[in-house]
Amino acid sequence: MSGKLFLVFFLFVTMVFQSFVSDEDFHPYHVGSVEINYNAKSRTFEVTGRFFLDDMENGLGKKYGGSFHFNDEKYKAKLNDALQKYCSEYFKLKADGKFLKVNYIGYEEDQESVDIFLESEPVATPKKVETAVSFLYNLFDDQINIVHIIVNGQRNSEKLTYPNRYLYKQF
């Protein structure tokens, strides 16, 4: 009987201590993905970044101050403004040696992740694509961004680990 009492006491103490541990301790991986897909019909790069919601909320909060909450309609305008600025600073794109203007389109969220959509200005089919991707590097020194560049169906992927942010691919 005392063994059962000890087990109940141990579980109770464990639950109490877990309530004091931050969410970051339960989220040990800091990974995002960025797909840069050249659309031959529109002659633009369509970019989709996918990140954990809590990481992006914390990254925006650290960068701009205040709180940001996805899945809450009253923060939508604030999030759009912040994401537009954030993306322009932490994502750059070049095609054949020319920097491209990249426009923020919007975002979609679900329970655990957020997709951020960007689109470049029109450009002829590139032979060389260069990008600088540093999403969430302002928050984590172990952030990994997996970057996929797709031109004419040819996919090149690479893992960028903080502090490395540059990727060059020939097509």
Residue pairs with C-beta under 8 A, 6 or more apart in sequence:
23 54
27 52
27 54
27 55
29 144
30 52
30 55
30 136
30 139
30 140
30 142
30 143
30 144
31 52
31 143
31 144
31 145
31 146
32 49
32 50
32 51
32 52
32 55
32 135
32 136
32 143
32 144
32 145
32 146
33 49
33 50
33 145
33 146
33 147
33 148
34 47
34 48
34 49
34 50
34 91
34 131
34 133
34 135
34 145
34 146
34 147
34 148
35 47
35 48
35 49
35 147
35 148
35 150
36 45
36 46
36 47
36 93
36 129
36 131
36 147
36 148
36 149
36 150
37 45
37 46
37 47
37 48
37 148
37 150
38 44
38 45
38 46
38 125
38 126
38 129
38 150
38 151
38 152
39 45
39 46
40 125
40 152
42 122
43 122
43 123
43 124
43 125
44 119
44 120
44 121
44 122
44 123
45 93
45 95
45 100
45 102
45 119
45 120
45 123
46 117
46 118
46 119
47 91
47 93
47 102
47 117
47 118
47 119
47 120
48 115
48 116
48 117
48 118
49 87
49 91
49 115
49 116
49 118
49 135
50 113
50 114
50 115
50 116
51 113
51 114
51 116
51 135
51 136
52 112
52 113
52 114
53 70
53 71
53 109
53 111
53 112
53 113
53 114
55 136
55 139
55 140
56 68
56 70
56 114
56 136
57 67
57 68
57 69
57 70
58 139
59 86
59 135
59 136
59 138
59 139
60 68
60 79
60 82
60 83
60 86
61 67
61 68
62 138
62 139
63 82
63 86
63 138
64 82
64 85
64 86
66 78
68 75
68 78
68 79
68 82
69 75
70 79
70 107
70 109
70 114
71 109
71 111
79 107
80 104
80 106
80 107
83 104
83 107
83 116
84 104
86 135
87 102
87 104
87 116
87 118
88 102
88 104
90 133
90 134
90 135
90 136
90 137
90 138
91 102
91 118
91 131
91 132
91 133
91 134
91 135
92 99
92 102
92 131
92 132
93 99
93 100
93 102
93 120
93 129
93 130
93 131
94 100
94 129
94 130
94 131
95 120
95 123
95 126
95 128
95 129
95 130
96 123
96 124
96 126
96 127
96 128
97 128
97 130
98 123
100 120
100 121
100 123
101 120
101 121
102 118
102 119
102 120
102 121
103 118
103 119
103 120
103 121
104 116
104 117
104 118
105 117
105 118
105 119
106 116
106 117
107 114
107 115
107 116
107 117
108 114
108 115
108 117
109 115
125 151
125 152
126 151
126 171
127 170
127 171
128 168
128 169
128 170
128 171
129 149
129 151
129 168
129 169
129 171
130 166
130 167
130 168
130 169
131 147
131 149
131 166
131 167
132 165
132 166
132 167
133 145
133 147
133 160
133 165
133 167
134 145
134 162
134 165
135 143
135 145
136 143
136 145
137 143
137 162
137 163
137 165
140 162
141 162
141 163
142 161
142 162
143 161
143 162
144 159
144 160
144 161
144 162
145 159
145 160
146 157
146 158
146 159
146 160
147 157
147 158
147 159
147 160
147 167
148 155
148 156
148 157
149 155
149 156
149 157
149 167
149 169
150 156
151 171
152 171
154 171
156 169
156 171
158 167
158 169
160 166
160 167
